[in-house]
Amino acid sequence: MFMNCRTLSLSDLSSSLSDDASVRVAYKGAPGSFSEAAALKAYPLCEAVPCDEFEAAFRAVELWLVNKAVLPIESSVGGSVHRNYDLLLRHRLHIVGEVQMAVHHCLLGLPGVQIEEIKRVLSHPQAITQCEIELNKLSVVKESVEDTAAAAQFVASNDLRDTGAIASARAATLYGLNILAENIEDESDNITRFLILAREPVIPGTDRPFKTSIVFTLEEGPGVLFKALAVFALRDISLTKIESRPQRKRPLRVVGNSGNGSAKYFDYLFYIDFEASMAEQRAQNALGHLQEFAPFLRVLGCYPMDTYL
Ligand SMILES: O=C(O)C(=O)C[C@]1(C(=O)O)C=C[C@@H](O)C=C1
């Protein structure tokens, strides 16, 4: 009678949880945005929940309105999304995964409009940066809006014949626009990396490649950043990202008080991603070592690396 019953393993349970259609995932933007696509890449059956701001997505997770948030953190062309670095520190969520996604932009216009009629182009600032060469060839006025899908929605709902939107092919379908040009990104490898945030951390493993993200401060002194980076180099741990942000609460550091007065330096927070799991002794040792001279250190998350594109 029980011949066909298969014993459940832990991996069955974890995959059924992550693919569960009841998972609600917040993203910033309108339906058809690249962030929505990233949320669906991470959780194909999820209910993707649009938010008007990054902070709203953080709050939605904190208030249990959604299970996760998927937010952009860096673009291979446009660089870091600084706002999300600052919000990671201000909020207490954990990074539980990452999604790397190839971003292909289209120029969209109203049905019947020819590309020569387009005098103005709307899009997200990162998308405008990623398509700069093509846009300069068209010699159009560029205008920033909240996200790529919002640009498409605006052109469609206001019936703007002289205005185009840089957005996804899916946004064209959703808002009834035509694709006037495809793959208009300057670099064929146009990748955006998104972070997956949750209330609870994932348990670090060693069964597949893991990455750890941390933030720390340093005291004044010669070579302190060099020493901080050496704790990883000494243990053969590769760094994949380093970012510095101003310390808003303590923006200036006063150094020395000689006859010439005291110097005031900007004070920074350092964000580092490194390729090791917190389940590994070498990662624990590296952070123990860093703690010896970092007055503040927080692990933002230890999560499986996205090795697919
Ligand atoms: O505007 C969108 O569609 C977004 O999802 C935002 C965003 C970004 O913030 O970088 C995401 C991916 C692309 O790099 C362009 C824009």
The ligand as a MOL file (V3000), in Angstrom:
LIG
                    3D

  0  0  0     0  0            999 V3000
M  V30 BEGIN CTAB
M  V30 COUNTS 16 16 0 0 0
M  V30 BEGIN ATOM
M  V30 1 O 13.4930 50.2620 -13.8330 0
M  V30 2 C 13.4530 49.0280 -13.7150 0
M  V30 3 O 12.8680 48.2980 -14.5100 0
M  V30 4 C 14.1330 48.4140 -12.5740 0
M  V30 5 O 13.8110 47.3100 -12.2310 0
M  V30 6 C 15.2520 49.1400 -11.9030 0
M  V30 7 C 16.6190 48.8510 -12.5200 0
M  V30 8 C 17.7260 49.4200 -11.5830 0
M  V30 9 O 17.4490 49.9360 -10.5230 0
M  V30 10 O 18.8970 49.3020 -11.9730 0
M  V30 11 C 16.8510 47.3960 -12.6170 0
M  V30 12 C 17.5670 46.8530 -13.6270 0
M  V30 13 C 18.1290 47.6760 -14.7220 0
M  V30 14 O 19.4850 47.9190 -14.3860 0
M  V30 15 C 17.4630 48.9820 -14.8400 0
M  V30 16 C 16.7450 49.5120 -13.8190 0
M  V30 END ATOM
M  V30 BEGIN BOND
M  V30 1 2 1 2
M  V30 2 1 2 3
M  V30 3 1 2 4
M  V30 4 2 4 5
M  V30 5 1 4 6
M  V30 6 1 6 7
M  V30 7 1 7 8
M  V30 8 1 7 11
M  V30 9 1 7 16
M  V30 10 2 8 9
M  V30 11 1 8 10
M  V30 12 2 11 12
M  V30 13 1 12 13
M  V30 14 1 13 14
M  V30 15 1 13 15
M  V30 16 2 15 16
M  V30 END BOND
M  V30 END CTAB
M  END
